Amino acid sequence: MLSSIQPCRFPRASNPHAYHGTRGRFPVKERSNIDSPHAIYSQRLQESGRVRAQLRGRDRIFGLAKLALGALGVFFLIQFLRERTGMSGLLITIAGFAILAVLHEFVLFRIRKIDTLVAFYERGLARLENRWAGTGERGETYGNEAHPYARDLDLFGRGSLFELLCTFRTRAGEEKLARWLLEPAPPDEVKIRQLAVQDLAKRTEFRENLFTAGHKVRLGLHPDLLGAWAVEHFPLQTSAAPVFAAVLAALWVASVFFAEARGLYWPLLLVSIVNLALNRSLSKRLGGYVESSETATEDLALLCAALRVIEEEHFNSGRLRSLQSSLQSDGASASAAIRKLERRTRYLAQHRNLIIRVIDGFVFYTVLCALWLESWRRKYGRAIPDWLAAVGEMEALAALSCYAFEHPGDAWPEFAADRALFEAKLLAHPLMPEAQSVRNDVSLGNGLRLMVLSGPNMSGKSTFVRGIGINAVLAQCGAPVRAESLRMSPLAVGASICILDSLQGGVSRFYAEIQHLKVISDLTRGTIPVLFLLDELLSGTNSHDRLQGSELLVRTFVEHGAIGLITTHDLALARIPETLNGAARNYHFEDRLEDGKLQFDFKLREGVVQTSNALRLMASIGLLNE
């Protein structure tokens, strides 16, 4: 929270939905109203908005006061130039203007911080009110066409799981969560993450502080560049270079004063020639080090602020305490070390200043700054990858904890040692609003290895399949799931739901699908059982080949220990369970016609669907005219 804005501080509480005591923003009499994430966000947004309005009022007052003092200063300056009087008034006015400027900047600093806090609450309410799609980080760069499920389960892109979870301040956190979504963790690691997420879910204030770190809503730090810079080879390995350059720079400055005092310029000329030649040689040896340093260390203030927030918190989870303890090196905290680095990079950035550029060749400014930067890197550079990893993991855990806080009804999955198991009660799609979700039970394993799901168009088959997959992904990255309960074994997820042809690659939809199915088939030969989710399997071929191909494919998957679900409009595929000796079963979704309109209840039922709505849908939009 904002330490400098007392009205925005909130009392800590072990229960995220209740606030105790009388020192916080919420009096005891209002406590009963703060009983949900939506109410908490709304209340805090309202309070923050009031504080922001007060600060903006002060901003306007300071602006007008500076304008008035500026006008008064011009008056005293004109008076002094004309009458040689008013010097004291001019000096007092300048001093007053300087004081106002400092105070004004402090107010602007607080406004920037409260703006990021307001953005945090607004985005939280947008998630809770289902207005979040398309407003956040989409993570599209992490998508991979060859991945077994990333595209098919809407992990990245507009309205994706990544966008829903994303509350990051650095790209290190973004990259960490993307990796977790793409690479399921083993049960022991999942349990450790769950404990950490449950600890953080109670810490609303910590998440707010982490989000407002650096006072920017957008990501700024590039961990890949910073990590590469930390191990980059420094071209000037001689220890005498900084001493030699500093002595020559001091000698040049001394020769300037000597020339001015004695009127002898040949020493200045001689030292200038030597310094220019040596500086050119050193700069050439530095090569692109200066540019790479400036690029890699961009926005270190954000990293420093995030590190300080993490260092100051008191955690209960072992994983969180371990991450916190890793933020130390040579007796210094990571935030203090990064603050030193940021100060040195600010000095280095001044080499682009016009005045500095004029004298740089004589005083070795850029070279000395680069050497100063290198002294920091020799001391702390080896710790940078660990610090970035710690910040990234903390942010990823905080993102999952934010999801857990906003969905208190979601269940924490349990992992079993059974071979290929997925048992969920009242499971729903995590990306759908709770009010629109229809929950169903799912049980795969313990004899039933394949569900064949039939149903008419728009009955919810694809949404149901995606819901199973996304919940499996959430479970294996350490998050709660949208279900009353979920018990599962470690599973490698493979999905074929969103298959597109490629005009540029000359690939048809059918060929693209069988290529993706080959990826899933290869997974079934691994050591981890596979959960396969196949929507409209082999729909790009004729009915005969489709039936035979589908039957052979799912039989192979089942024989390799996989469990899964296939959906179909082709009722011929409903005969597949007859060939699998009780390991498969038919299920369906259905529709009904009421008052001339199709109605769906999205409830899973056992058996083969008995209805079809394709012709009725075509007629309903006027495509079929009698």
Secondary structure, DSSP 8 states (H G I E B T S, - for coil): --TT-GGG-----SSTT---SSSSSS-GGGGGG--SHHHHHHHHHHHHHHHHHHHHHHHHHHHHHHHHHHHHHHHHHHHHHHHS--HHHHHHHHHHHHHHHHHHHHHHHHHHHHHHHHHHHHHHHHHHTT--TTSS---GGG--TTSSSTTTTT-SSTT-HHHHH---SSHHHHHHHHHHHHS---HHHHHHHHHHHHHHHT-HHHHHHHHHGGG-SS----HHHHHHHHT---S---TTHHHHHHHHHHHHHHHHHHHHHH---HHHHHHHHHHHHHHHHHHHHHTTHHHHHHHHTTTHHHHHHHHHHHHH----SHHHHHHHHTSEETTEEHHHHHHHHHHHHHHHHGGGSHHHHHHHHHHTHHHHHHHHHHHHHHHHGGGHHHHHHHHHHHHHHHHHHHHHHH-TT-B--EE--SSS-EEEEEE--TTS-GGG---EEEEEBTTB-EEEEE--TTSSHHHHHHHHHHHHHHHTTT--BSSSEEEE---EEEEE-----BTTTTB-HHHHHHHHHHHHHHHTTSSS-EEEEESSTTTTS-HHHHHHHHHHHHHHHHHTT-EEEEEES-GGGGGGGGGTTTSEEEEE--EEEETTEEEE----EES------HHHHHHHTTSS--
